[in-house]
């Protein structure tokens, strides 16, 4: 009852017809009789209990966790969404999801503070990339040097305005996914739930890839493949991009195996643990799924995919073993060391014994010389416009301006095969480094949070492992320029940052 809204009874209504003021029931021997007058009327306002509000919020967060998991599952289906039409489609879908989430917060929880505001500096630094890309769309082409005749030079800085515009839409969809993941993964239970959704979704992609390779005759479900025949690519066009996708799935599985599920009681004696307990059965299922994704990874024939996955696995296990309580019998680092040893040795043996990967390892020196010549050529392109670049997603049109005989003209070099060089060629050294600095700052923040935590965190360890995998693979390939991989990476990073403590006012994070 809200007593601030109780209407007082007028003073005249409290007096008897004789003029005396009745202050209570009669006590002079008269029996208490029911009053014939109208009872007092009160305006009653029901105030919702905090538990009801928390339940509504939990239902909303659980719904959005499922939607994010579903999004990560279906985005790779249309050729890893590496096409303009999927970019536009997913940007609309993500915008609708973010709008619905924010409207519900405004109506139901107007006082709630957004968790993502604790990392506003990282968000603003990352948004510098699409902001500068919009600047490249303005008619400022006369301010930059061109290798064309003045009457043939584009009016804007970018060489391809439509590609740059679609790229901005793609980047803004990443920002929306980051925001949603940050807001719904406020508790370890939710990050664990989302990690399971992602893990099982990527396992389904691994199974589909092996079916397409071995049963359907190396075809897509919707038609024939035109490239990378004989290699597992799943729904991706490129085998290296698919390898990164599988690598992130393996890291998620390793984190789930080594992490203790939240609110799960542990037996006092490990020797009495039931092999057929639900937890042990779930662990066995995790290992089966990891083996399936490892098989698909090896079948892709990606050398860098194997190496990056190995590095990401090591970082994830170190992060999971870095902060254990000595007095706790359930957080021993010995099982994780055994897992690390078996996994690294197993991946190495499979890579050497596998005919496909083994042959590619033998001739890796020749391929590296070709890549090195390409990188030198791309660096020359960067120096021609070190501050403005040639436009986001315009590398394919810009590279022929400097392509010389150092790089074989027998191939069409529409990608730099190095994400760092691609960003600098398209956006310049300053704007192209903004997103890289944001990711580096996120890694530093996650590392600090891990050091300060009393126990290992699945989300933080998985985020650090994913960042390590992406940073390594981006040195020699373009895997994380693909929307399916980039969106998954953003989700994993947001999961980790959601578990970092809020930044105090006037203090450092």
C-alpha positions as CSV (number, residue, x, y, z in Angstrom):
1,X,0.0,0.0,0.0
2,X,1.3,3.5,-0.9
3,X,0.4,5.6,2.2
4,X,1.4,8.7,0.4
5,X,-1.7,8.4,-1.7
6,X,-4.2,7.7,1.1
7,X,-6.9,10.3,1.0
8,X,-7.7,11.8,4.5
9,X,-11.3,11.7,5.8
10,X,-12.8,15.2,6.2
11,X,-13.1,16.4,9.8
12,X,-16.9,16.8,9.6
13,X,-17.3,13.2,8.7
14,X,-15.6,12.2,11.9
15,X,-18.1,14.0,14.2
16,X,-21.3,12.4,15.5
17,X,-24.7,14.1,14.8
18,X,-24.6,15.6,18.3
19,X,-21.5,17.5,17.5
20,X,-19.1,15.3,19.6
21,X,-16.0,14.0,18.0
22,X,-15.8,10.2,18.0
23,X,-12.3,9.2,18.6
24,X,-12.8,5.5,19.1
25,X,-15.3,2.8,19.9
26,X,-17.6,3.3,22.8
27,X,-16.4,1.7,26.0
28,X,-19.2,2.5,28.5
29,X,-20.9,-0.8,28.4
30,X,-22.4,-0.4,25.0
31,X,-22.1,-3.3,22.6
32,X,-20.1,-2.8,19.5
33,X,-22.5,-2.6,16.6
34,X,-21.7,-2.7,13.0
35,X,-21.7,0.8,11.5
36,X,-24.5,1.7,9.2
37,X,-22.4,4.4,7.5
38,X,-20.3,3.8,4.4
39,X,-16.8,2.3,5.2
40,X,-13.7,4.4,4.6
41,X,-12.5,4.2,1.0
42,X,-8.8,4.2,0.2
43,X,-7.0,4.4,-3.1
44,X,-4.7,1.4,-3.2
45,X,-1.6,1.4,-5.4
46,X,0.2,-1.9,-5.8
47,X,4.0,-1.5,-5.9
48,X,5.7,-4.3,-7.8
49,X,8.1,-6.3,-5.7
50,X,11.8,-6.2,-6.6
51,X,11.6,-9.9,-7.3
52,X,9.0,-9.4,-10.0
53,X,11.2,-6.8,-11.7
54,X,14.2,-9.1,-11.5
55,X,12.2,-12.0,-13.0
56,X,11.1,-9.8,-15.9
57,X,14.7,-8.8,-16.5
58,X,15.9,-12.4,-16.3
59,X,13.3,-13.4,-18.9
60,X,14.4,-10.6,-21.2
61,X,18.1,-11.5,-20.8
62,X,17.5,-15.2,-21.4
63,X,15.5,-14.4,-24.5
64,X,18.3,-12.3,-25.9
65,X,21.0,-14.8,-25.0
66,X,19.1,-17.3,-27.2
67,X,18.8,-14.8,-30.0
68,X,22.5,-14.0,-29.9
69,X,23.3,-17.7,-30.0
70,X,20.9,-18.2,-32.9
71,X,22.4,-15.2,-34.7
72,X,26.0,-16.7,-34.4
73,X,24.6,-20.0,-35.8
74,X,22.8,-18.7,-38.9
75,X,25.1,-15.8,-39.9
76,X,27.7,-18.2,-41.4
77,X,25.1,-20.1,-43.5
78,X,24.9,-17.8,-46.5
79,X,28.6,-18.2,-47.6
80,X,29.8,-16.8,-44.2
81,X,27.8,-13.7,-45.0
82,X,30.7,-12.3,-47.0
83,X,28.3,-10.6,-49.4
84,X,26.6,-7.2,-49.5
85,X,23.1,-8.6,-49.3
86,X,23.7,-10.5,-46.0
87,X,25.5,-7.4,-44.6
88,X,22.4,-5.3,-45.2
89,X,20.1,-8.1,-43.9
90,X,22.0,-8.6,-40.6
91,X,22.3,-4.9,-40.0
92,X,18.5,-4.5,-40.2
93,X,18.1,-7.6,-37.9
94,X,20.6,-6.4,-35.3
95,X,19.1,-2.8,-35.4
96,X,15.6,-4.2,-34.7
97,X,16.9,-6.3,-31.8
98,X,18.8,-3.4,-30.3
99,X,15.8,-1.1,-30.7
100,X,13.5,-3.6,-29.0
101,X,15.9,-4.2,-26.2
102,X,16.4,-0.5,-25.5
103,X,12.6,0.3,-25.7
104,X,11.9,-2.4,-23.2
105,X,14.5,-1.0,-20.8
106,X,13.1,2.5,-21.2
107,X,9.6,1.4,-20.4
108,X,10.2,-1.2,-17.8
109,X,13.5,-0.2,-16.2
110,X,14.2,3.5,-16.8
111,X,16.7,3.7,-13.9
112,X,18.9,0.8,-15.1
113,X,22.4,1.8,-16.1
114,X,23.9,0.3,-19.2
115,X,26.9,-2.0,-18.4
116,X,28.4,-1.1,-21.7
117,X,29.0,2.5,-20.5
118,X,31.7,1.1,-18.3
119,X,33.7,0.5,-21.5
120,X,32.6,3.7,-23.4
121,X,36.2,4.5,-24.1
122,X,36.7,1.3,-26.0
123,X,33.4,1.7,-27.9
124,X,34.3,5.2,-29.0
125,X,37.7,4.1,-30.1
126,X,36.3,1.3,-32.2
127,X,33.6,3.6,-33.6
128,X,36.3,5.9,-35.0
129,X,36.7,3.4,-37.9
130,X,33.2,3.6,-39.3
131,X,33.1,7.4,-38.5
132,X,36.2,7.9,-40.7
133,X,34.7,5.7,-43.4
134,X,31.7,8.0,-43.5
135,X,34.2,10.9,-44.0
136,X,35.7,9.1,-46.9
137,X,32.2,9.2,-48.6
138,X,32.2,13.0,-48.7
139,X,33.2,14.9,-51.9
140,X,36.7,15.5,-50.7
141,X,38.6,13.7,-53.4
142,X,40.3,16.9,-54.6
143,X,42.2,17.1,-51.3
144,X,44.1,13.8,-51.8
145,X,46.6,12.7,-54.4
146,X,45.4,10.5,-57.3
147,X,47.2,8.4,-59.8
148,X,44.6,9.4,-62.4
149,X,44.0,12.3,-64.7
150,X,42.1,15.1,-62.9
151,X,38.9,14.5,-64.9
152,X,38.9,10.8,-64.1
153,X,39.6,11.1,-60.3
154,X,36.6,10.2,-58.0
155,X,34.9,13.0,-56.2
156,X,35.2,11.1,-52.8
157,X,38.2,9.8,-51.0
158,X,37.1,6.2,-51.4
159,X,37.5,4.4,-54.6
160,X,34.2,2.5,-54.1
161,X,31.4,4.4,-52.4
162,X,28.9,1.6,-52.4
163,X,31.4,-0.9,-50.9
164,X,32.4,1.6,-48.2
165,X,28.7,2.3,-47.3
166,X,27.9,-1.4,-47.0
167,X,31.1,-1.8,-44.9
168,X,29.8,0.9,-42.5
169,X,26.5,-1.0,-42.1
170,X,28.5,-4.1,-41.3
171,X,30.6,-2.4,-38.7
172,X,27.5,-0.9,-37.0
173,X,25.9,-4.3,-36.8
174,X,29.0,-5.4,-34.9
175,X,28.6,-2.5,-32.5
176,X,24.9,-3.5,-31.9
177,X,25.8,-7.2,-31.2
178,X,28.5,-6.0,-28.8
179,X,26.0,-3.8,-27.0
180,X,23.4,-6.6,-26.6
181,X,25.9,-9.1,-25.5
182,X,27.4,-6.8,-22.9
183,X,23.9,-6.0,-21.4
184,X,22.6,-9.6,-21.2
185,X,25.8,-11.3,-19.9
186,X,26.0,-9.6,-16.6
187,X,26.2,-12.8,-14.6
188,X,28.5,-15.8,-15.0
189,X,25.5,-18.1,-15.4
190,X,24.5,-16.3,-18.5
191,X,27.9,-16.3,-20.1
192,X,28.1,-20.0,-19.4
193,X,24.7,-20.5,-21.1
194,X,25.7,-18.4,-24.1
195,X,29.0,-20.3,-24.4
196,X,27.1,-23.6,-24.6
197,X,24.8,-22.3,-27.3
198,X,27.8,-21.1,-29.4
199,X,29.7,-24.4,-28.8
200,X,26.9,-26.6,-29.9
201,X,26.1,-24.4,-32.8
202,X,29.7,-24.6,-34.1
203,X,29.6,-28.3,-33.6
204,X,26.7,-28.5,-35.9
205,X,28.6,-26.5,-38.5
206,X,31.6,-29.0,-38.2
207,X,29.2,-32.0,-38.7
208,X,27.7,-30.2,-41.7
209,X,31.2,-29.5,-43.2
210,X,32.2,-33.1,-43.0
211,X,28.9,-34.3,-44.5
212,X,29.4,-31.9,-47.4
213,X,33.0,-33.0,-47.9
214,X,32.6,-36.8,-47.6
215,X,29.0,-37.6,-48.3
216,X,27.7,-35.0,-50.7
217,X,30.7,-35.1,-52.9
218,X,32.4,-31.9,-51.7
219,X,29.5,-29.6,-52.5
220,X,27.5,-27.0,-50.7
221,X,24.0,-27.9,-49.7
222,X,22.7,-25.5,-52.4
223,X,25.1,-26.3,-55.2
224,X,28.6,-27.0,-56.4
225,X,31.8,-25.4,-54.9
226,X,34.0,-23.4,-57.3
227,X,37.1,-23.2,-55.1
228,X,39.1,-25.1,-52.5
229,X,37.9,-28.4,-53.9
230,X,39.0,-31.3,-51.7
231,X,39.1,-29.3,-48.5
232,X,36.5,-28.8,-45.8
233,X,35.0,-25.3,-46.0
234,X,31.5,-25.8,-44.5
235,X,29.3,-23.0,-45.6
236,X,32.4,-20.8,-46.0
237,X,34.1,-20.0,-49.4
238,X,37.6,-20.0,-47.9
239,X,39.1,-22.8,-46.0
240,X,41.3,-20.6,-43.8
241,X,38.2,-18.6,-42.7
242,X,36.4,-21.8,-41.9
243,X,39.5,-22.9,-39.9
244,X,39.3,-19.8,-37.7
245,X,35.6,-20.5,-37.2
246,X,36.3,-24.0,-36.0
247,X,39.2,-22.7,-33.9
248,X,36.9,-20.4,-31.9
249,X,34.6,-23.3,-31.4
250,X,37.4,-25.5,-30.0
251,X,38.5,-22.7,-27.6
252,X,34.9,-22.5,-26.4
253,X,34.9,-26.2,-25.7
254,X,38.2,-26.1,-23.9
255,X,36.9,-23.3,-21.7
256,X,33.7,-25.2,-20.9
257,X,35.6,-28.4,-20.1
258,X,38.0,-26.7,-17.7
259,X,35.5,-24.3,-16.1
260,X,33.3,-25.2,-13.2
261,X,29.6,-24.5,-14.1
262,X,28.2,-21.8,-11.8
263,X,26.1,-23.0,-8.8
264,X,27.2,-26.6,-9.3
265,X,28.0,-28.4,-6.0
266,X,31.2,-30.4,-5.9
267,X,31.7,-33.7,-4.1
268,X,34.0,-33.5,-1.1
269,X,36.1,-36.4,-2.3
270,X,37.1,-36.6,-5.9
271,X,37.6,-40.4,-5.6
272,X,33.8,-40.8,-5.0
273,X,32.8,-38.9,-8.1
274,X,30.3,-40.9,-10.2
275,X,31.5,-41.5,-13.7
276,X,27.8,-41.5,-14.9
277,X,27.0,-38.3,-13.1
278,X,25.3,-35.6,-15.3
279,X,28.4,-33.4,-15.0
280,X,30.8,-36.2,-16.2
281,X,28.4,-37.1,-19.1
282,X,28.3,-33.5,-20.1
283,X,32.1,-33.3,-20.0
284,X,32.3,-36.4,-22.3
285,X,29.9,-34.8,-24.7
286,X,32.1,-31.7,-24.7
287,X,35.1,-33.8,-25.7
288,X,33.2,-35.5,-28.5
289,X,32.2,-32.1,-29.9
290,X,35.8,-30.8,-29.6
291,X,37.0,-33.9,-31.5
292,X,34.4,-33.2,-34.3
293,X,35.6,-29.6,-34.7
294,X,39.2,-30.7,-34.6
295,X,38.6,-33.1,-37.4
296,X,36.9,-30.4,-39.5
297,X,39.8,-28.1,-38.7
298,X,42.4,-30.6,-39.9
299,X,40.2,-31.4,-43.0
300,X,40.3,-27.7,-43.9
301,X,44.1,-28.0,-44.5
302,X,44.7,-24.6,-43.0
303,X,48.3,-24.4,-41.6
304,X,47.7,-21.0,-40.0
305,X,44.4,-22.2,-38.7
306,X,46.0,-25.0,-36.8
307,X,48.8,-22.7,-35.5
308,X,46.4,-20.0,-34.4
309,X,44.1,-22.5,-32.7
310,X,47.1,-23.9,-30.8
311,X,48.1,-20.5,-29.6
312,X,44.6,-19.6,-28.6
313,X,44.2,-22.9,-26.7
314,X,47.4,-22.2,-24.7
315,X,46.3,-18.7,-23.8
316,X,42.8,-20.0,-22.7
317,X,44.2,-22.7,-20.5
318,X,46.8,-20.4,-18.9
319,X,44.0,-17.9,-18.2
320,X,41.9,-20.7,-16.7
321,X,44.8,-21.9,-14.5
322,X,46.2,-18.5,-13.6
323,X,44.1,-17.7,-10.6
324,X,43.3,-20.8,-8.6
325,X,42.8,-21.0,-4.9
326,X,45.3,-23.3,-3.3
327,X,42.9,-24.4,-0.6
328,X,40.3,-25.5,-3.1
329,X,40.5,-29.1,-4.1
330,X,38.3,-28.4,-7.2
331,X,40.6,-26.0,-8.9
332,X,43.7,-28.0,-9.3
333,X,45.8,-27.0,-12.3
334,X,47.0,-30.5,-13.0
335,X,44.0,-31.5,-15.2
336,X,44.4,-28.4,-17.3
337,X,48.1,-29.1,-17.8
338,X,47.2,-32.6,-19.0
339,X,44.6,-31.2,-21.3
340,X,47.0,-28.7,-22.7
341,X,49.7,-31.3,-23.3
342,X,47.3,-33.8,-24.9
343,X,45.7,-31.2,-27.1
344,X,48.8,-29.6,-28.4
345,X,50.5,-33.0,-29.0
346,X,47.4,-34.3,-30.7
347,X,47.0,-31.4,-33.0
348,X,50.7,-31.5,-33.9
349,X,50.6,-35.2,-34.7
350,X,47.4,-34.9,-36.7
351,X,48.9,-32.0,-38.7
352,X,52.1,-34.0,-39.5
353,X,50.4,-37.3,-40.2
354,X,47.6,-35.8,-42.3
355,X,48.6,-35.9,-45.9
356,X,46.8,-32.7,-46.8
357,X,48.3,-30.6,-44.1
358,X,51.7,-32.3,-44.3
359,X,52.2,-31.5,-47.9
360,X,51.3,-27.9,-47.3
361,X,53.7,-27.7,-44.5
362,X,56.5,-28.9,-46.7
363,X,55.9,-26.2,-49.3
364,X,55.2,-23.4,-46.7
365,X,58.5,-21.7,-47.5
366,X,57.5,-21.0,-51.1
367,X,54.1,-19.7,-50.1
368,X,55.7,-17.4,-47.5
369,X,58.1,-15.9,-50.0
370,X,55.0,-15.0,-52.2
371,X,53.2,-13.5,-49.2
372,X,56.3,-11.5,-48.2
373,X,56.5,-10.0,-51.7
374,X,52.8,-9.2,-51.6
375,X,53.2,-7.5,-48.2
376,X,56.0,-5.3,-49.5
377,X,53.9,-4.3,-52.4
378,X,50.9,-3.4,-50.1
379,X,53.2,-1.4,-47.9
380,X,54.1,0.7,-50.9
381,X,50.4,1.3,-51.5
382,X,50.0,2.4,-47.8
383,X,52.8,5.0,-48.2
384,X,51.1,6.6,-51.2
385,X,48.2,7.6,-48.8
386,X,49.3,7.1,-45.2
387,X,46.7,9.3,-43.6
388,X,43.5,8.9,-45.6
389,X,43.7,5.5,-47.2
390,X,41.8,4.5,-50.3
391,X,38.4,3.8,-48.7
392,X,37.0,1.0,-46.5
393,X,36.6,-2.2,-48.5
394,X,38.3,-0.6,-51.6
395,X,41.5,-2.6,-51.5
396,X,40.5,-4.6,-54.7
397,X,40.4,-1.4,-56.7
398,X,43.4,0.3,-55.0
399,X,46.0,-2.5,-55.2
400,X,46.4,-2.5,-59.0
401,X,47.8,1.0,-58.8
402,X,51.0,-0.3,-57.3
403,X,51.0,-4.0,-58.5
404,X,54.4,-4.7,-60.1
405,X,56.4,-7.8,-61.1
406,X,57.4,-8.6,-57.5
407,X,54.0,-10.3,-57.2
408,X,52.8,-12.8,-59.8
409,X,50.2,-11.3,-62.1
410,X,48.8,-14.8,-62.7
411,X,46.4,-14.3,-59.7
412,X,43.9,-11.7,-58.9
413,X,45.0,-10.2,-55.6
414,X,41.8,-8.7,-54.3
415,X,42.8,-9.2,-50.7
416,X,46.0,-8.3,-48.8
417,X,46.0,-11.6,-46.8
418,X,46.9,-9.5,-43.8
419,X,44.2,-7.7,-41.8
420,X,46.6,-5.1,-40.4
421,X,47.9,-4.0,-43.8
422,X,44.4,-4.0,-45.2
423,X,43.1,-1.6,-42.5
424,X,46.1,0.8,-43.1
425,X,45.7,0.7,-46.9
426,X,41.9,1.4,-46.7
427,X,41.7,3.8,-43.8
428,X,45.2,5.1,-43.3
429,X,47.6,4.6,-40.4
430,X,45.6,6.5,-37.8
431,X,42.0,5.6,-38.4
432,X,43.1,2.1,-39.5
433,X,44.8,1.6,-36.1
434,X,41.8,2.7,-34.0
435,X,40.1,-0.7,-34.0
436,X,43.4,-2.4,-33.4
437,X,44.0,-0.2,-30.4
438,X,40.5,-0.9,-29.1
439,X,41.2,-4.6,-29.2
440,X,44.6,-4.3,-27.6
441,X,43.0,-2.1,-24.8
442,X,40.3,-4.7,-24.3
443,X,42.9,-7.5,-24.0
444,X,44.8,-5.4,-21.4
445,X,41.6,-4.8,-19.4
446,X,40.7,-8.4,-19.5
447,X,44.2,-9.4,-18.3
448,X,43.9,-6.9,-15.4
449,X,40.5,-8.3,-14.4
450,X,41.9,-11.8,-14.5
451,X,44.7,-10.9,-12.2
452,X,42.4,-9.3,-9.7
453,X,39.8,-12.1,-9.8
454,X,39.7,-14.6,-7.0
455,X,38.8,-17.5,-9.3
456,X,39.1,-18.3,-13.0
457,X,36.5,-16.8,-15.3
458,X,35.3,-18.8,-18.3
459,X,34.3,-15.6,-20.2
460,X,37.5,-13.7,-19.6
461,X,39.7,-16.7,-20.4
462,X,37.7,-17.4,-23.6
463,X,37.9,-13.8,-24.7
464,X,41.7,-13.7,-24.2
465,X,42.0,-17.0,-26.2
466,X,39.8,-15.7,-29.0
467,X,41.8,-12.4,-29.2
468,X,45.1,-14.4,-29.4
469,X,43.7,-16.6,-32.1
470,X,42.4,-13.7,-34.1
471,X,45.6,-11.6,-33.7
472,X,47.7,-14.6,-34.9
473,X,45.7,-15.6,-37.9
474,X,45.2,-12.0,-39.0
475,X,49.0,-11.8,-39.6
476,X,48.8,-14.0,-42.6
477,X,45.2,-14.1,-43.7
478,X,41.8,-12.2,-43.8
479,X,39.7,-14.6,-41.7
480,X,38.4,-11.9,-39.4
481,X,37.4,-9.7,-42.3
482,X,34.6,-12.2,-42.8
483,X,31.4,-11.3,-41.1
484,X,30.7,-14.7,-39.6
485,X,34.1,-14.8,-37.8
486,X,34.1,-11.1,-36.9
487,X,30.6,-11.3,-35.3
488,X,31.5,-14.4,-33.3
489,X,34.8,-12.7,-32.1
490,X,32.8,-9.6,-31.0
491,X,30.4,-11.8,-29.0
492,X,33.2,-13.6,-27.3
493,X,35.0,-10.3,-26.4
494,X,31.8,-8.8,-25.1
495,X,31.2,-11.8,-22.9
496,X,34.6,-11.3,-21.3
497,X,34.3,-7.6,-20.8
498,X,30.8,-8.1,-19.2
499,X,32.6,-9.9,-16.4
500,X,35.1,-7.2,-15.7
501,X,34.4,-4.9,-12.7
502,X,32.7,-1.6,-13.4
503,X,35.1,1.3,-13.6
504,X,34.9,3.5,-10.5
505,X,34.3,7.2,-10.8
506,X,37.6,9.0,-11.2
507,X,39.5,5.7,-11.1
508,X,41.2,3.4,-13.6
509,X,39.4,0.3,-14.9
